[in-house]
């Protein structure tokens, strides 16, 4: 957070003589009044709490083996989006889970927040009522944000809303708390956010700090999540606590509509405020290129679509996103090519030729590949949002044509090019006996092919282009595409020098939250607001900005999957999809011995055209890239260290 940093500790420079009266506080010790009795002191403390919020942003690294999975420095090799099928990556090799638990860090944060909530009222006169209300509202928002990170991982956890003063007034036994019901955690989150909404100002007092609409927007997310758990979760666990059965895992199904309604109303508050809108500064009706540029610019622009943002200034903080996602071709050093959007993801979008199974249609009725002057021609009619999200072969990035190629086909093309043996198959292309293909084993072993004298590409062509994909474990592309979303267009990319702001909550998500909650309420037969109409209107607002085909009428919105698919397209690569798939309880259906499909671009030296093949992600370095989600991980394991020291802390089912 770009908050003003206040230096509280004073260096001890005085020299004391033997006759000095030492019965005074040392000048380098910060007292309670210094921390809570001035706006500067509270702001400094608040800045520290903001900086520790569990935001799954550019520096969230689920594979971190120890310490914190948040605010991780260095190159991030395994990518969150490759756990969901949005993308494939070299280092994300199969279904995986967080390497380090979010527990001690969370409760340290909660303790600091609770202490602030208890101490601030003692200094109401010094702070003044407006500042006091704002700080208390911010603290309650941050506590809700922290408990949300806990409950979506573990279910019911100890609910602590006051400071446990160990060992002064609480003995060791008093620290061995039971898990609260999962329902009570969700209700506490709602209560904290309601307080924040009531007490925070309409406008943020500083960039990066929250206002009442940030709290409402976050409530729309959290309550939608709670409603989904109540409706779709089937994993439960109760514990007898001093004679009372407490459901620590799962939420009673009867609460689903309560939570959906709370999420709907919170989103409605944001919508009706008029403070936020979908970004359309570069959007032009009917102009696909402008609409694609608009969507890509959204993530690099300060706009009124941004509701809650984490900023990086390059001086006090920076991240490594460009180093992880950049094309091999344009990098200035470091890592590259960790995120390659999959064909399974790309096929979600409108405007792509598809067969009767909804798969990319790349083969004609005679069993031959369609041929293109450029690979981009195959996606020319796709909704612009896709082109704003994905860099395709021969797309332009940083002023360069991004050359992504799996190989060169040197066989006879006069009667068409029949399906390759690798089409739709498991295995490495180089191992499947494609005798008419010239392939690269690595970017350092990238053979040159002589072209026809009249070839528009010149006299020679490298088999794998400048990026691959290639056979060996190597740098370079892995899936035939690159990610465009959030990737900046200039500046160095070798290490922690990226400064794009992370948009944690944006207006499009609020519209999608409201649409989903509304459709769930409509399905449940709830009366009140025109739920189906609101869901329909919100989805069409998102689709219009995206350049997608609009729903013709409310009757077109006849399945929850329409709402979910829109969410997956719009919020892709924003670290939301993983939690959505978990709260819908469909991740195990999607990942059951699942391999993700990738785009293979080939150039025909005879036809002087490109053809596009689709196959499963190729094995690399001995890894098969096979994904199966273990249903136990709908609730993650309570950290063993916590269970070892607290006999009241029962494990989650399956652990």
Secondary structure, DSSP 8 states (H G I E B T S, - for coil): -----------------TT----S--TTS--HHHHHSSHHHHHHHHHHHHHTS---STT--TT--SS-SSS--S---S-GGGGTTSEE-SS--B----SS-SSHHHHHHHHHHHHHHHHHGGGHHHH-HHHHHHHHHHHHHHHHHHHHHHHHHHSS-----S---BTTTB-GGGG------HHHHHHHHHHHHHHHHHHS-SS-SSTT---HHHHHHHHHHHHHHHHHHHHH----EEEEETTEEEEEE---GGGHHHHHHHHHHHHHHHHHH-------TT--TT-HHHHHHHHHHHTTS--TTEEEEE---SSS--B-HHHHHS-TTT--SS-----EE-HHHHTTSTTS-B-TTS-B--B-TTSBB--BSSGGGGGTTS-HHHHHHEE-TT-EETTEE--B-SEEE-S--TT--B--TTTT-SS-GGGTT-TTEEE-SBTTB--EEE--TT-TT-SEEETTBTTB--SSS-SSBSSS-EE-TT--SSS--SSS-B---EEEEEHHHHHHHHHHHHHHHHHTT--SS-HHHHHHHHHHHHHHHHT-----SGGG---HHHHHHHHHHHTTTTT-HHHHHHHTT-HHHH-SSB--EEEEEEEETTTTEEEEEEEE---BTTB--BB---GGGGS----HHHHHH-TT----TT-
